[in-house]
Amino acid sequence: MSAPTDHPQAQELERISQILDQNPIIYNLVMQDIQKKPVRSRAGAKGMTAEQVIRTAIIKQMFGFSYEELAFHIIDSKSMRRFCLIGIAEKGFKKSVLNKHIKAISPRTWEAVNTRMVRWAESEGIEKGRKVRIDCTVMESHIHDPRFDVV
């Protein structure tokens, strides 16, 4: 693998990578889920590791990518390839493979991953884990079509 770049986004992915590696139980949890629902390839393609599955899921969530966009950006970006543990000579994964593997992660596993991350953040003095902030400002309002504004 190549060295990470100086870009802030690449540095953020590198830090997330370090945190994941400090919490290998996350990989074990994901492995249990993907082994329950094995993804078979008719083309004989190599499957994804638990590490790759959780990392691609993180990328998808962080950037709000569709599976098609996820497949493209992981292949196109050197720092995303590095983060997702995809070697420079490897082809990467198609959107259908990414979809099947990421969807194999159960809600129970996501909850366990979140719990593990909160505990880790507490132990590092980053987070107390007592409150959850959800940003969901929704208000009903009258919005009119601007084409009908009177000048």
C-alpha positions in Angstrom: 0.0 0.0 0.0 1.1 3.5 -0.7 1.5 6.2 1.9 -1.5 8.3 2.7 -1.7 11.8 1.2 -1.7 15.1 3.0 -5.4 15.8 2.1 -7.6 16.3 5.2 -10.1 13.7 3.9 -7.3 11.1 3.5 -6.1 11.9 7.0 -9.6 11.4 8.4 -9.8 8.0 6.6 -6.4 7.1 8.0 -7.5 7.9 11.6 -10.8 5.9 11.1 -8.6 3.0 9.9 -6.5 3.2 13.0 -9.6 3.2 15.3 -11.0 0.2 13.5 -7.8 -1.7 13.8 -7.7 -0.9 17.5 -11.2 -2.5 17.8 -10.9 -5.9 15.9 -14.0 -7.2 17.6 -15.9 -5.1 14.9 -14.3 -7.2 12.2 -15.4 -10.4 14.1 -19.0 -9.1 14.4 -19.2 -8.3 10.6 -17.5 -11.6 9.7 -20.3 -13.5 11.6 -22.9 -11.7 9.5 -21.3 -12.2 6.2 -20.7 -15.9 6.9 -24.4 -16.3 7.6 -25.3 -14.9 4.2 -22.4 -16.0 2.0 -22.1 -14.2 -1.3 -21.3 -16.6 -4.1 -19.8 -15.4 -7.4 -20.5 -17.2 -10.6 -17.4 -15.5 -12.1 -15.1 -17.0 -9.4 -14.2 -13.6 -8.1 -12.6 -13.3 -4.7 -15.0 -12.3 -1.9 -14.8 -9.4 0.4 -13.2 -9.6 3.8 -15.0 -8.4 6.9 -12.6 -5.5 7.1 -13.4 -4.5 3.5 -17.1 -4.8 4.1 -17.2 -2.5 7.2 -14.8 0.0 5.6 -16.9 0.2 2.4 -20.0 0.6 4.5 -18.4 3.5 6.3 -17.4 5.2 3.0 -20.9 4.7 1.7 -22.4 6.3 4.8 -19.8 9.1 5.1 -20.3 10.4 1.6 -23.9 9.4 1.0 -23.0 7.3 -2.1 -25.3 5.0 -4.0 -23.8 1.6 -4.5 -22.9 2.5 -8.1 -21.1 5.7 -6.9 -19.4 3.7 -4.1 -18.0 1.2 -6.6 -16.7 4.0 -8.8 -15.2 6.1 -6.0 -13.5 3.2 -4.3 -11.8 2.3 -7.6 -11.0 5.9 -8.6 -9.7 7.2 -5.3 -6.2 6.2 -4.1 -7.1 7.1 -0.4 -10.4 5.2 -0.5 -8.7 2.2 -2.0 -6.2 2.4 0.8 -8.9 2.7 3.4 -10.9 -0.2 2.0 -7.8 -2.4 1.8 -8.0 -2.8 -2.0 -4.5 -3.2 -3.5 -3.4 -1.1 -6.4 -3.4 -4.2 -8.7 -6.8 -5.4 -7.5 -10.0 -4.7 -9.6 -12.2 -3.7 -6.7 -15.8 -4.7 -6.4 -18.9 -4.3 -8.4 -21.9 -2.4 -7.0 -23.9 -5.7 -6.7 -21.2 -7.3 -4.6 -20.9 -4.2 -2.4 -24.7 -4.1 -2.0 -25.0 -7.8 -1.0 -22.1 -7.6 1.5 -23.0 -4.4 3.2 -26.7 -5.4 3.4 -25.6 -8.6 5.1 -24.6 -6.6 8.2 -27.6 -7.0 10.5 -29.1 -4.2 12.6 -28.0 -6.0 15.7 -24.4 -5.9 14.5 -24.6 -2.2 13.7 -25.9 -1.7 17.2 -23.0 -3.7 18.6 -20.5 -1.7 16.5 -22.0 1.6 17.7 -21.8 0.4 21.3 -18.2 -0.7 20.9 -17.3 2.7 19.3 -19.0 4.6 22.1 -17.2 2.6 24.7 -13.9 3.1 22.9 -14.6 6.9 22.7 -15.3 6.9 26.4 -12.1 5.1 27.3 -10.2 7.6 25.1 -11.8 10.6 26.8 -13.4 11.7 23.5 -17.0 11.1 24.4 -19.0 10.5 27.6 -21.7 8.6 25.7 -24.6 10.0 27.8 -26.5 11.9 25.1 -27.3 11.4 21.5 -27.7 14.3 19.2 -29.9 13.9 16.2 -30.1 16.7 13.7 -33.5 16.5 12.2 -35.0 20.0 11.9 -38.3 19.5 10.1 -40.9 22.2 10.0 -44.1 22.5 8.0 -44.1 25.6 6.0 -46.0 27.1 3.1 -43.6 27.1 0.1 -45.0 28.6 -3.1 -43.8 28.1 -6.6 -41.3 31.0 -7.3 -42.5 31.2 -10.9 -45.7 32.8 -9.6 -44.1 35.6 -7.7 -45.6 39.0 -8.5 -43.0 41.6 -9.3 
